[in-house]
């Protein structure tokens, strides 16, 4: 498996830690999943798709326009 070394700001590193805890996984796996998600979103947006977050409890939808 290829390796990469990355420097993170304190905020970005904390975000990775938070994602890993939320997903009950390692920081490396959280980063892999995050990259896979961004890849999917980028491909779908290129085809004209939208990223929408729906909150059924509040009956709201929010379009994520910039990532």
N, C-alpha and C positions, 0 to 999 in steps of 0.2 A: 504494500500500500504506500503510495507517495506521501511524503510529509511536507508540511509548510510551517514556517515560523512567521507569526504575526504579532505586531505590537498593537495593543488595545489601549484606548483611553480608559480611565477609571470607570466612567459611566458605561462604556461598551462592555467592559469585563464584568461589571455588576449585572448587566442585562443578560449576558451569557450564563452567569451563575443562576440568575432568577429563572431563566428558561429551563435550565437543567434540573433545578429543584422542582419546578412545576410539572415537568415531564418525567420525573423520577429516573433520570438518566445522567450520563456523564456530560461534561462540558463539550467534549469532542463530538459525542453523538448529537447533542443539542445544536452544535454548529452544522453538522452534516444535514440534519433535518431542516434547519433554517435555510441553508443553501438550496436544498431540494425544493422547498416551498417557494423561494424566490424565483428559481428556474421555471417552475410551473406557472407562477403568476406572470412572469415576463412573456412566456410563450402564449398564454391565453390573452394577454393584453395586446400582443402583436396581432392576434387574430380578431381583435375588436372586443374582446371580453372585458368585463368589469369585475373588480373585487368589491364585494358587498358584505358587510357585517350585519347580521340580522339578530335582533334581540327580541325573541318571542314574548318574554315577560313584559317588556315595555312596548311591544308592538311597533318597533322602530327598525329602520334599515339605514345604514350609513355606507356611502360609497367611498372607498379609499382611492383617492385620485393620484396621489404622489407617493412613491416609495423610493 
